[in-house]
């Protein structure tokens, strides 16, 4: 427990320093007004503290039980209030939207039975909030290239993760920010196996086309963003939670992998305009490799590596 707490404190401190320096540099590069930049950066630093909690068992267990709804509400509301000091207009309805969603997730499994029906309902709630326009009015873009709406999405994801971990008590998924050497190796091998399958498919159905290579810093940023945020979020929900549940329901690991991959593809129907059947196929195939990597590694971080490498290659060399 002490090791986990010390790791949390160290990660929090280092992250605050790195994010603070990066935020100041970015604001100067983009010419963002000082007050706006300070408010946006403060909101990011507040959200970062809450976002770290699920990856540290000794820390997250402190918020189990009836402490969970209040913690999730704080994690959703406090970054918004910080943002309102110069980077976003304050509206009571926006505050209420964030609080209601967080409280609903926090209380879901405390009040409702742990069953397939309510699992589907919880998943539908998360999908509706993230894929719909529920959060759009909360965080409008205050300045060109200063898109603070990611704060709302991070709060919803962090709320969903903690609700599933602490209230639903899903089995250990391997949730974390740093893949091991073994997980990197398994993920890289599955990515390399996906390329000769996924690339001809994506080119053949015109889902992608070659483009001028992106700058190296863009590809590095994409890789880290998917390892730590987007890929981690999607892999936790699909390969960490959904795939084991489906495997248990159908009593067949291969079938569970196939069904989860199909559902992952279906989730991409809304990408770049509904219905995007091309991305359904490409994402579904990629999802199979991610799920297989998860099975081999025994946790989701190998799947996150597959996911992150794939998106980095796509954004680096294709459009």
MOZI-V62839 format. One record per backbone hydrogen bond with DSSP energy under -0.5 kcal/mol. NH is the residue of the N-H (numbers start at 1). CO is the residue of the C=O. Records with the same first field share a line. If there is no record, write none. Layout:
NH: CO ; CO
This chain:
5: 1
6: 2
7: 3
8: 4
9: 5
10: 6
11: 7
12: 8
13: 9
14: 10
15: 11
16: 12
17: 13
18: 14
19: 15
20: 16
21: 17
22: 18
23: 19
24: 20
25: 21
26: 22
27: 23
28: 24
29: 25
30: 26
31: 27
32: 27
37: 33
38: 34
39: 35
40: 36
41: 37
42: 38
43: 39
44: 40
45: 41
46: 42
47: 43
48: 44
49: 45
50: 46
51: 47
52: 48
53: 49 ; 50
55: 52
56: 53
57: 55
59: 56
60: 53 ; 56
61: 57
62: 59
63: 60
64: 61
67: 64
68: 65
71: 67
72: 68
73: 69
74: 70
75: 71
76: 72
77: 73
78: 74
80: 76
81: 77
82: 78
83: 79
84: 80
85: 82
86: 83
87: 83
88: 83
95: 91
96: 92
97: 93
98: 94
99: 95
100: 96
101: 97
102: 98
103: 99
104: 100
105: 101
106: 102
107: 103
108: 104
109: 105
111: 107
112: 108
115: 113
119: 115
120: 116
121: 117
122: 118
123: 119
124: 120
125: 121
126: 122
127: 123
128: 124
129: 125
130: 126
131: 127
132: 127 ; 128
135: 129
137: 133
138: 135
139: 135
142: 140 ; 146
143: 146
146: 143
147: 145
148: 146
150: 147
151: 148
152: 149
153: 149
154: 150
155: 151
156: 152
157: 153
158: 154
159: 155
160: 156
161: 157
162: 158
163: 159
164: 160
165: 161
166: 162
167: 162 ; 163
168: 163
170: 164
179: 177
184: 180
185: 181
186: 182
187: 183
188: 184
189: 185
190: 186
191: 187
192: 188
193: 189
194: 190
195: 191
196: 192
197: 194
198: 194
199: 195
201: 197
202: 198
203: 199
204: 200
205: 201
206: 203
207: 202
208: 202
211: 317
214: 316
218: 215
219: 215
220: 216
221: 217
222: 218
223: 219
224: 220
225: 221
226: 222
227: 223
228: 224
229: 225
230: 225
232: 226
233: 229
234: 230
235: 231
236: 232
237: 233
238: 234
239: 235
240: 235
241: 236
242: 237
243: 238
245: 241
246: 242
247: 243
248: 244
249: 245
250: 246
251: 247
252: 247
256: 252
257: 253
258: 254
259: 255
260: 256
261: 257
262: 258
263: 259
264: 260
265: 261
266: 262
267: 263
268: 265
269: 266
270: 267
271: 268
273: 270
276: 269
277: 275
280: 276
281: 277
282: 278
283: 279
284: 280
285: 281
286: 282
287: 283
288: 284
289: 285
290: 286
291: 287
292: 288
293: 289
294: 290
295: 291
296: 292
297: 293
298: 294
299: 294
300: 173
302: 299
304: 300
305: 301
306: 302
307: 303
308: 304
309: 305
310: 306
311: 307
312: 308
313: 309
314: 310
315: 311
316: 312
317: 313
318: 314
319: 209
